Amino acid sequence: MSMDFRAFLGAFVILAVPLTAAAQTEPIVVEAESASIGSAYSVGATEGATYVTIVNDSPGFGPPATADGALTYSVTFPAAGNYDLYARFRVGPGGGSDDSFYVGNGFGNKVGTGEWVLLNQVDGGGFTAPADTVRNGGPATTNVFKWFRITGFAGPATWTVPAGNLTQTFSVGGRETGNFIDKFAFGRQGSWYTVNNLDTGSAATGTPPPPPPPPYTPPGPPIATGKSKYLGSAHSPAQTPNFAAYWNQVTPENGGKWASVEGTRDVMNWTQADAAYQMARTNGFKFKWHVLFWGNQQPEWLQNLPPAEQLEEIREWLAAIAERYPDLEQIEVVNEPLHDPPLAVNTPPGQSCGGCGNYYEALGGAGATGWDWIVTAFTLAREYFPNAKLMLNDYSIVNDRNATETYVGIIKLLKARRLIDHVGIQGHAFSTTEAAPMPNLRANLDYLASKTWLPIYVTELDIDGNDDPVQLAGYQKIFPVFWEHPAVRGITLWGYRPGHWRTAQGAWLTYENGAERPAMQWLQRYVQNHRAEVSFQWFSVPKKAAEGTVVGTATATDADPGTTFSQWQTEYSSAGGIFAIDPDTGRITVSDAAALRAVRKGTPLLLSVSVWDGYQRSNPNLVLILVR
């Protein structure tokens, strides 16, 4: 899923920052509210900070196209060199709808150049405690002013100030209201700053992070090679390196969204969609289109067209995709119908609905079924893509029984008309927070499978964790629930490298240099693991055996070398509690001698035994014990 984006800064401001000689590592701090603030902004004060915030969302949530949409600083540095960028801001209660903004992709006035980098999902991350070192990630969330390290999260890896040109222009542009910006800071690269250093402008005293692991290039082949289900990833420029060594399914992250392709009417930009498509075709991977219809990232020019004209444009959109990509295997037809339909809600006349498309009525609105617009969308998709598998997609489905039941109702409408082939559930980190063993999510996944009888695909999986052990535990808890479910036929991660939409939350799996985090290493071993097989065995035991008598030891085989078996257990026993199995060794002993003496000689007693190989539990197999 891609969250709604709203602006938090805009209006043209020029701020000269006077600087005196500074200590070598003192940060250059720029107060946002020190500028002359235009009508697009308001200035306020809360929690001891004076802040600037945008009054309305940026048009179409895009980067600044005019001077009025940009905040431009003229910053004089004390010395040439490389710098890191930080910002202090407060994300409002809207969380992911109050946080995104742009910075220029390097120094210079970026107005009208298109050279902007989006910072999104910064509602999570940042630091507030004075002694905390401000690194990427962090525990801070919303409704609090926090320092956030932008370098390493988005934008240039280095802000370079050349000798002889110490005064540089720095540009910011906003998208979402609700974000109160207090200040920016440039710190010497290689120095690490505490919250107190950045608050006070004092020399760096923070603790450097441990160095990243050595660079690594994965040899391939893709992780799920030879498996019955695919394991893929979203594809974008940031997610391209080493893609074919890990994944065997491709989904364009943003390149297939209507506004990305046709932001200007009748001017098509297929660059990112083409790159994703070619990645799939060159390597023989499955390709899934994301997405035909959605209430976000739709062309701004579409919003106010008459419904009949909107429908004409919809047909042109579908025809253009079908012509350029005639062999699509899977298509997400409607994205987020429960959460983000293409409908302008509470949008004042003349105002942008934020790329919502506003073609809900052109597709039939609620109509007689309550979901006519979805039925029409799938009918059109079947017309233009008769050979593709058509999919519905949404987030927060299997973590909420009410949402699951509503989703099933829509699917049944489509299934009755033979319009849907696959079911998509996104699997974002905010929807998989239930404690292990996740009984509610498992039950809802079972319900979705049993009520629809359609293949299920997890379409946008991400699992957070700035700390390696946290992310690893998350993968070990969540991933097997989806991967081992018989109705789930494939999983697509929503990125795996820095530049991930949840970089601040630590959802990335590899470093910029290719080094793998522990969760990535575990994921490969888990998916490629061969399930252990418990051997069928036959033992006998004297009728009068004493408690503790060893009957025999269960055994298992595993195609993977070096497996250590553990967690032996009995799944079923016709002998009641007569026998016990040691969970560490598989040794079977008599545990109830009195009950054994009551069994007739010649009676076969059955145990159904399974074992854990470190990644998966085996299927159970029988151990027969004959009483003699």
ABEGO torsion letter per residue (X at the ends): XBBBBBBABBEBBBBBBBBBBBBAABBBBBBAAABBBBAABBBBBBGGBBBBBBABBBBGGBBBABAAABBBBBBBBABBEBBBBBBBBBBBAAEAAAABBBBBBEBEBABGAGBBBBBBGAABEEBABAABBBBBEEABBBGBBBBBBABGABEBABBBBBBGBABBBBBBBBABBGBBBABBBBBBBGBBBBAAAAAAGBBBABBBBBBBBBBBBBAOBBAABGBABBBBBBBBAAAABGAAAABABBBBAAAABAAAABABBGBBBAAAAAAAAAAAAAAGBBBBBOBABBABGBBAAAAABBAAAAAAAAAAAAAAAAAABAABABBBABBGAAABBBBBBGBBBGBBAGGAGGAAAAAGEAEAAGAAAAAAAAAAAAAABAABBBBBBBBGAAABAAAAAAAAAAAAAAAAAGABABBBBAGBAAAAABBOAGAAAAAAAAAAAAAAGBBBBBABBBBBGABAAAAAAAAAAAAAAAAABAABABBBBBEABBGBAAAAAGABABBAAGBBBAAAAAAAAAAABBBBBBBBBBBBBBAABBBGBBAEBBBBBBABBGBBBBGBBBABBAAEAABBBBAAAGBBBBABAAAAAABBBGBBBBBBBBBBAGABBBBBBBBBBBBX
